[in-house]
């Protein structure tokens, strides 16, 4: 074997190829360093580009918003109606007071009928969507920063709406504020067969949001740090350019069905 190796090293072509391999390796190392520098420079800039909005969405702040449709009649009362928090506290099904020493600001408890109502609403939506071909899914609450970035969120901004886990103990993990992040991660970095699309997902998840202080204290169960949400998520093809719009319209019809079946007035 040693004799064969010596003979091989003596062949000029072999020596030349080995030398060429070394040169390519050095070239590649320099190019990889250059690629890393370019990616850091341009990727950070690309992260600042916002997601595209729907072409029909008005440009501007809330003053530019348009009401597209009003469904049902707004109830009229012969008395001053109470809000959800006042009603919930009187019925002892919502607690949001005296929690600073337990769970801090913007937290709450649901108990009795309040807890049962949350479970019932989740089950109601799942029972409606699964027979329509939606794949039910549960997702991780803790996800890597790259998955958030892929969804257009920046977990490292200050102040950040995303809870980050102590990086000294757990590298690069954040709590999801919506199941969209976990579902997007499920489909990340692999191909989906064209004949399988559109894929419709329904997911109930706990959503964690480090809501920042805007100076205006929200009232009741709004802008809370943790809540349960059921979400519809779709993966579509882009062969004609109309697939995403069609699935959005389908989701909108289903949302309206859900609200109407619950007997709610909405816009």
Secondary structure, 3 states (H helix, E strand, C coil): CHHHHHHHHHCHHHHHHHHHHHHHHHHHHHHHHHHHHHHHHHHHHHCCCCCCCCCCCCCCCHHHCCCCCCECCCCCCCCCCCCHHHHHHHCCCEECCCCCCCCCCCCCEECCHHHHHHHHHHHHHHHHHHHHCCEEECCCCEECHHHHHHCCCCCCCCCCCCEECCCCCCCCCEECCCHHHHHHHHCCCCCCCHHHCCEEEEEEEEEECCCCCCCCCCCCCCCCCEEEEEEEEEECCCCCCCHHHHHHHHHHHHHHHHHHHCCCCEC
